[in-house]
């Protein structure tokens, strides 16, 4: 039962994302049919600099709905169930998570919080507890199987003892608008450390693919130039607006 390490991989994104966003924005302000413009975009007749400039200007105006036409799909692994409980609260998204019913948890990996890992006594106690839970899971599964509950039928009840620290893997798809909202909340210093690290890794990959949208994405304070959390919750990264 080793300590798991987080992984974030970009599996896929909408093809020609900049051109698609540009086309969607242009349709809002263009008298003609943007379908006639699309072959020129695909052929590169409208430069990426022109597309980026137009998209950036419209985004700065607050018009963001056309970016919903582009989506990103990530594989996120080696993270805790505590993280995914937070992740799935972002509702405009699609999720496919590793099942504790169909995947045997007898020797589950787990995530150890850094604050615990830095304290030798706490780290040892934490590891012992994970081993105890693993042993309890195996005992329960064995007892259930002795009554004829095999495979997933035993797992589905034994899993009730598994901790939030248990490692899991998940695939998530979000459109660009949802991702901007996700980054605003989860890149904030007040976000829980684990999901903040995952959000930062996701943002890095989004910026590589579509900088016109994600170059200025992140915590809200970075875009606003001030902390919107108020004095009580401000981390000090940016001043609170008076």
C-alpha positions as CSV (number, residue, x, y, z in Angstrom):
1,X,0.0,0.0,0.0
2,X,2.4,2.7,-1.2
3,X,1.8,6.5,-1.1
4,X,0.5,7.6,-4.5
5,X,1.7,10.5,-6.5
6,X,-0.6,12.7,-8.5
7,X,-0.6,12.6,-12.3
8,X,-2.4,14.9,-14.8
9,X,-2.4,14.0,-18.5
10,X,-4.3,15.9,-21.2
11,X,-6.0,13.1,-23.2
12,X,-7.7,15.2,-25.8
13,X,-9.1,18.6,-26.7
14,X,-11.4,19.9,-29.5
15,X,-9.4,20.1,-32.8
16,X,-8.4,23.5,-34.0
17,X,-9.5,25.1,-30.7
18,X,-8.4,28.7,-31.5
19,X,-10.1,28.7,-35.0
20,X,-13.3,27.2,-33.6
21,X,-13.5,29.8,-30.8
22,X,-12.7,32.5,-33.4
23,X,-15.4,31.2,-35.7
24,X,-18.0,31.1,-32.9
25,X,-17.1,34.6,-31.8
26,X,-17.2,35.9,-35.3
27,X,-20.7,34.4,-36.0
28,X,-22.0,36.6,-33.2
29,X,-20.9,39.8,-34.9
30,X,-20.7,38.7,-38.6
31,X,-23.6,39.2,-41.0
32,X,-22.7,36.2,-43.1
33,X,-22.6,32.5,-42.5
34,X,-19.4,31.5,-40.6
35,X,-19.5,28.1,-42.3
36,X,-18.3,29.9,-45.4
37,X,-15.3,31.3,-43.5
38,X,-14.3,27.9,-42.0
39,X,-12.3,26.6,-45.0
40,X,-10.2,29.8,-44.9
41,X,-9.5,29.3,-41.2
42,X,-8.5,25.7,-41.7
43,X,-6.3,26.7,-44.6
44,X,-4.5,29.2,-42.4
45,X,-5.6,32.2,-44.6
46,X,-6.6,34.1,-41.4
47,X,-3.5,34.3,-39.2
48,X,-3.4,33.0,-35.7
49,X,-2.3,36.5,-34.6
50,X,-5.5,38.0,-36.0
51,X,-7.6,35.2,-34.4
52,X,-5.9,35.6,-31.1
53,X,-6.3,39.4,-31.1
54,X,-10.0,39.2,-32.0
55,X,-10.7,36.5,-29.3
56,X,-8.7,38.4,-26.6
57,X,-10.6,41.6,-27.3
58,X,-14.0,40.0,-27.1
59,X,-13.0,38.0,-24.0
60,X,-11.9,41.3,-22.3
61,X,-15.5,42.7,-23.0
62,X,-16.9,39.9,-20.8
63,X,-18.5,37.9,-23.7
64,X,-17.4,34.3,-22.9
65,X,-20.2,32.0,-24.0
66,X,-18.7,31.0,-27.4
67,X,-15.7,29.4,-25.7
68,X,-18.1,26.6,-24.5
69,X,-17.7,25.0,-27.9
70,X,-14.1,23.9,-27.0
71,X,-13.5,21.2,-24.4
72,X,-10.5,19.5,-22.8
73,X,-10.4,16.0,-21.4
74,X,-7.9,15.1,-18.6
75,X,-6.9,11.9,-17.0
76,X,-6.2,12.6,-13.3
77,X,-4.6,9.9,-11.2
78,X,-3.0,9.2,-7.9
79,X,-5.4,11.6,-6.1
80,X,-7.5,11.1,-3.0
81,X,-11.2,10.6,-2.8
82,X,-11.2,13.8,-0.8
83,X,-10.1,15.6,-3.9
84,X,-12.6,14.0,-6.3
85,X,-15.4,14.8,-3.8
86,X,-14.5,18.5,-4.4
87,X,-13.9,18.1,-8.1
88,X,-17.3,16.7,-8.9
89,X,-19.0,19.7,-7.4
90,X,-18.1,21.5,-10.6
91,X,-21.3,20.5,-12.3
92,X,-20.9,21.5,-16.0
93,X,-18.5,18.7,-16.7
94,X,-18.4,14.9,-17.4
95,X,-16.7,12.4,-15.1
96,X,-15.7,8.8,-15.3
97,X,-14.2,7.6,-12.0
98,X,-12.5,4.4,-10.9
99,X,-15.1,2.3,-9.1
100,X,-14.4,1.0,-5.6
101,X,-17.1,-1.5,-6.3
102,X,-15.4,-3.2,-9.3
103,X,-11.8,-2.5,-8.3
104,X,-10.5,-4.5,-5.4
105,X,-9.3,-2.2,-2.6
106,X,-7.5,-4.9,-0.6
107,X,-4.1,-3.1,-1.1
108,X,-5.2,0.4,-1.9
109,X,-2.7,3.2,-2.5
110,X,-3.2,6.3,-0.5
111,X,-2.3,10.0,-0.4
112,X,-0.5,11.4,2.6
113,X,-0.9,15.1,3.3
114,X,2.4,17.0,3.2
115,X,1.9,18.4,6.7
116,X,1.6,14.9,8.0
117,X,4.6,13.7,5.9
118,X,6.8,16.4,7.3
119,X,6.1,15.1,10.9
120,X,7.8,11.7,11.4
121,X,5.6,10.7,14.2
122,X,2.4,11.7,12.4
123,X,3.6,10.1,9.2
124,X,4.2,6.8,11.0
125,X,0.8,6.9,12.7
126,X,-0.9,7.7,9.4
127,X,0.8,4.8,7.6
128,X,-0.1,2.4,10.4
129,X,-3.7,3.5,10.2
130,X,-3.8,2.9,6.4
131,X,-2.4,-0.6,7.0
132,X,-5.0,-1.2,9.7
133,X,-7.8,-0.1,7.4
134,X,-6.4,-2.3,4.6
135,X,-6.4,-5.3,6.9
136,X,-9.9,-4.5,8.0
137,X,-11.1,-4.3,4.4
138,X,-9.5,-7.7,3.6
139,X,-11.1,-9.3,6.6
140,X,-14.5,-7.9,5.8
141,X,-14.2,-9.0,2.2
142,X,-13.2,-12.5,3.2
143,X,-16.1,-12.8,5.6
144,X,-18.5,-11.6,2.9
145,X,-17.1,-14.0,0.4
146,X,-17.5,-16.9,2.8
147,X,-21.2,-16.2,2.6
148,X,-21.2,-16.4,-1.2
149,X,-20.8,-12.7,-1.9
150,X,-18.1,-12.8,-4.6
151,X,-16.3,-10.1,-6.5
152,X,-18.1,-6.7,-6.7
153,X,-20.8,-7.9,-4.3
154,X,-18.2,-8.2,-1.6
155,X,-16.3,-5.1,-2.6
156,X,-19.4,-2.9,-2.6
157,X,-19.9,-3.4,1.2
158,X,-16.2,-3.8,2.2
159,X,-15.5,-0.4,0.6
160,X,-17.4,1.4,3.3
161,X,-14.3,1.3,5.6
162,X,-12.0,2.8,3.0
163,X,-10.7,6.3,3.9
164,X,-10.9,9.6,2.0
165,X,-7.1,9.2,1.6
166,X,-7.6,6.2,-0.7
167,X,-6.1,6.9,-4.1
168,X,-8.4,7.0,-7.2
169,X,-8.2,7.8,-10.9
170,X,-10.7,9.9,-12.8
171,X,-11.3,11.2,-16.3
172,X,-12.8,14.7,-16.5
173,X,-14.0,16.7,-19.5
174,X,-14.8,20.4,-19.2
175,X,-15.5,23.1,-21.7
176,X,-13.3,26.3,-21.6
177,X,-15.8,28.4,-19.8
178,X,-16.2,25.8,-17.0
179,X,-12.4,25.4,-16.8
180,X,-12.0,29.2,-16.3
181,X,-14.5,29.0,-13.4
182,X,-12.7,25.9,-12.1
183,X,-9.3,27.6,-12.2
184,X,-10.7,30.8,-10.5
185,X,-11.8,28.7,-7.5
186,X,-9.2,26.0,-7.3
187,X,-6.0,27.9,-8.2
188,X,-6.7,30.3,-5.3
189,X,-4.4,30.0,-2.3
190,X,-7.4,29.3,-0.1
191,X,-8.2,26.1,-2.1
192,X,-7.2,22.8,-0.5
193,X,-3.6,22.0,-1.4
194,X,-4.2,18.8,-3.3
195,X,-6.8,20.1,-5.7
196,X,-4.9,23.4,-6.1
197,X,-1.8,21.4,-7.3
198,X,-4.0,19.5,-9.8
199,X,-5.7,22.6,-11.0
200,X,-2.3,24.3,-11.6
201,X,-1.1,21.3,-13.6
202,X,-4.3,21.3,-15.7
203,X,-4.0,25.1,-16.3
204,X,-0.4,24.7,-17.5
205,X,-1.6,22.2,-20.2
206,X,-4.5,24.4,-21.2
207,X,-2.1,27.4,-21.6
208,X,0.1,25.3,-23.9
209,X,-2.8,24.5,-26.2
210,X,-4.9,27.6,-26.1
211,X,-3.1,30.6,-24.7
212,X,-5.6,33.1,-26.2
213,X,-8.1,31.9,-23.6
214,X,-5.9,30.6,-20.7
215,X,-2.9,33.0,-20.6
216,X,-4.6,35.1,-17.9
217,X,-6.6,32.3,-16.3
218,X,-6.1,31.3,-12.7
219,X,-7.2,32.6,-9.3
220,X,-9.7,35.5,-9.6
221,X,-7.2,37.9,-7.9
222,X,-4.8,37.5,-10.8
223,X,-7.4,38.7,-13.3
224,X,-9.0,41.4,-11.1
225,X,-5.8,42.8,-9.5
226,X,-7.4,42.6,-6.1
227,X,-8.6,39.9,-3.7
228,X,-12.4,39.4,-3.9
229,X,-12.4,37.2,-0.8
230,X,-12.5,40.1,1.6
231,X,-10.2,40.9,4.6
232,X,-11.3,37.9,6.6
233,X,-10.2,35.4,4.0
234,X,-7.5,37.3,2.0
235,X,-4.2,35.5,1.8
236,X,-2.2,38.7,1.2
237,X,-1.3,37.8,-2.4
238,X,-3.3,40.9,-3.7
239,X,-4.8,43.8,-1.7
240,X,-8.4,43.8,-0.8
241,X,-10.5,46.3,-2.7
242,X,-11.6,49.1,-0.4
